[in-house]
């Protein structure tokens, strides 16, 4: 997961190509990824578990052949943990405290 997160922020890349990531970037990041079959197995498992999402994009070099792009599924708690992010953060929602009675009581009273 860390390798994909690193690939996602590479300068000059607007997306992470599956082929580039699998065949070039991943083997540079991990010794275990020197094995073609190990790379394929690891990516298939991560995709099956929903940790990696796939998108089909127009190929900037050859529009007749779409590109498969990868991205980390940061909504998954497992991915958040692997990337060292807090799983409690959720969508960034932080409740605010209001003075007075709860709005539900106000609404029920106004409905009569």
C-alpha positions as semicolon CSV with decimal commas, in nm:
position;residue;x (nm);y (nm);z (nm)
1;X;0,000;0,000;0,000
2;X;0,284;0,238;0,080
3;X;0,436;0,183;-0,265
4;X;0,110;0,279;-0,438
5;X;0,065;0,581;-0,213
6;X;0,418;0,690;-0,306
7;X;0,349;0,633;-0,676
8;X;0,031;0,842;-0,654
9;X;0,230;1,152;-0,559
10;X;0,511;1,117;-0,814
11;X;0,576;1,448;-0,990
12;X;0,457;1,454;-1,348
13;X;0,202;1,174;-1,307
14;X;-0,168;1,253;-1,313
15;X;-0,251;0,884;-1,259
16;X;-0,076;0,555;-1,180
17;X;-0,076;0,311;-1,470
18;X;-0,121;-0,053;-1,369
19;X;0,149;-0,173;-1,609
20;X;0,403;0,094;-1,505
21;X;0,336;0,038;-1,135
22;X;0,349;-0,341;-1,158
23;X;0,647;-0,377;-1,391
24;X;0,866;-0,078;-1,308
25;X;0,780;0,104;-0,986
26;X;0,691;-0,185;-0,755
27;X;1,011;-0,387;-0,821
28;X;1,215;-0,076;-0,737
29;X;1,039;-0,046;-0,401
30;X;1,039;-0,405;-0,272
31;X;1,275;-0,701;-0,309
32;X;0,982;-0,948;-0,308
33;X;0,843;-0,771;-0,617
34;X;1,133;-0,894;-0,831
35;X;0,919;-1,202;-0,896
36;X;0,658;-1,144;-1,168
37;X;0,421;-1,400;-1,020
38;X;0,450;-1,248;-0,671
39;X;0,367;-0,902;-0,809
40;X;0,064;-1,034;-0,995
41;X;-0,058;-1,229;-0,692
42;X;-0,017;-0,934;-0,454
43;X;-0,197;-0,693;-0,686
44;X;-0,482;-0,938;-0,755
45;X;-0,532;-0,989;-0,382
46;X;-0,525;-0,615;-0,303
47;X;-0,777;-0,549;-0,581
48;X;-1,002;-0,837;-0,467
49;X;-0,998;-0,702;-0,109
50;X;-1,093;-0,356;-0,234
51;X;-0,769;-0,195;-0,115
52;X;-0,683;-0,086;-0,470
53;X;-0,938;0,064;-0,707
54;X;-0,915;0,039;-1,086
55;X;-1,017;0,299;-1,340
56;X;-1,017;0,286;-1,720
57;X;-0,874;0,605;-1,870
58;X;-0,804;0,727;-2,219
59;X;-0,444;0,643;-2,303
60;X;-0,261;0,972;-2,357
61;X;-0,009;0,801;-2,588
62;X;-0,249;0,578;-2,780
63;X;-0,621;0,665;-2,745
64;X;-0,725;0,341;-2,919
65;X;-0,600;0,143;-2,618
66;X;-0,737;0,260;-2,280
67;X;-0,508;0,256;-1,977
68;X;-0,591;0,083;-1,649
69;X;-0,513;0,321;-1,363
70;X;-0,474;0,234;-0,995
71;X;-0,552;0,430;-0,683
72;X;-0,551;0,351;-0,313
73;X;-0,894;0,302;-0,159
74;X;-0,839;0,533;0,136
75;X;-1,196;0,473;0,255
76;X;-1,093;0,125;0,375
77;X;-0,974;0,114;0,738
78;X;-0,704;-0,141;0,643
79;X;-0,559;0,103;0,389
80;X;-0,576;0,389;0,638
81;X;-0,383;0,181;0,893
82;X;-0,124;0,072;0,634
83;X;-0,069;0,436;0,540
84;X;-0,048;0,547;0,903
85;X;-0,371;0,746;0,889
86;X;-0,624;0,761;1,168
87;X;-0,925;0,541;1,101
88;X;-1,129;0,753;1,343
89;X;-1,103;1,061;1,124
90;X;-1,381;0,944;0,896
91;X;-1,485;1,209;0,647
92;X;-1,339;1,487;0,855
93;X;-1,671;1,559;1,025
94;X;-1,635;1,721;1,364
95;X;-1,958;1,789;1,554
96;X;-2,001;2,137;1,692
97;X;-2,163;2,221;2,023
98;X;-2,459;2,458;2,004
99;X;-2,613;2,635;2,298
100;X;-2,979;2,582;2,377
101;X;-3,200;2,281;2,338
102;X;-3,137;2,006;2,081
103;X;-3,276;2,095;1,738
104;X;-3,486;1,778;1,742
105;X;-3,680;1,913;2,041
106;X;-3,732;2,248;1,869
107;X;-3,863;2,076;1,554
108;X;-4,101;1,851;1,747
109;X;-4,236;2,145;1,945
110;X;-4,289;2,355;1,630
111;X;-4,476;2,070;1,459
112;X;-4,728;2,087;1,741
